[in-house]
Amino acid sequence: MAKPRGPLASWLTRRVAYPLEAVLVHGVCGLFRALPVDRASALGGWIGRTVGPRLRGTRTARRNLERAFPEKSRAEIDAIILGMWDNLGRVIAEYPHLDAIGEHGPGGRTEVIGAGHIDALREDGKAGILVSGHFANWEVQSVTSRKMGVELALVYRAPNNPYVGALLTELRGAASGTHIPKGSDGARTLIRVLTKGGHVGMLIDQKLNDGMPVPFFGRDAMTAPAAAQLALRLGIPLVPARTERLDGARFRVTVLPPVEPPNTGDRNADVRILMERLNALLEQWIRERPAEWLWLHRRWPD
């Protein structure tokens, strides 16, 4: 068990480590911002491929992949891990360019399939929830949605470093003007946005220790049920969306019809059924493009 940190260590972290980390992050961000989008993305991919496999997170990714794909060889898993780091490096480098990347239509960098489902969210006079996971550049679908007239309040995990958190919020401004940190205060804000007819974007593929166990790649994964709970409670559409990286900093966003809500007469059972459907959909997408998912999460309890 880790020992609690003393007041001196906490003070050094807040007053020294966090500011230094922020200076580094701002410097890297400034470099990527100064480059054209394609060069920034390519440089980020190179850094990811070069540095990422040497980081501790690679062990977690390998363990997850070996359990999710027991049929794959070590070489195949190595290739997925390298592709994952390439993609993650590109995602980081693309943050300063999100507004340009999210342009759709002729000449744009993002093509949209199922645009009518975004139009329906905009025109139906109701709140709605767009759900997805950490695929390709997961910020792109929110930027594109905003440009199509549906601004999503985004639920996210705030970084421990508040200075980095402020920069991330600024960079994500192309995607949304409303960022909702996870936690009790954030939950109240989330409900307030939805009850006022707003729209919310949620990434549902991270572990939540006090969530519900739902099958994912053949094993139970602790899954946040909030998206299903809110959709059923408020009677609003729950719309899955997927982002794929096509070539460099070009993307495809696919928006599916709202998931049909179950109605067994047992709300808890309905929530579970809905989350099982969503996890199965995420798993299908991951199997199709495993290098574009973020395998660094400790998604399973064992």
Secondary structure, 3 states (H helix, E strand, C coil): CCCCCCHHHHHHHHHHHHHHHHHHHHHHHHHHHHCCHHHHHHHHHHHHHHHHHHCCHHHHHHHHHHHHCCCCCHHHHHHHHHHHHHHHHHHHHHHHHHHHHCCECCCCCEEEECHHHHHHHHHCCCCEEEEECCECCCCHHHHHHHHCCCCEEEEECCCCCHHHHHHHHHHHHHCCCCEEECCHHHHHHHHHHHHCCCEEEEECCCEEEEEEEEEECCEEEEECCHHHHHHHHHCCCEEEEEEEECCCCCEEEEECCCCCCCCCCCHHHHHHHHHHHHHHHHHHHHHHCHHHECCCCCCCCC
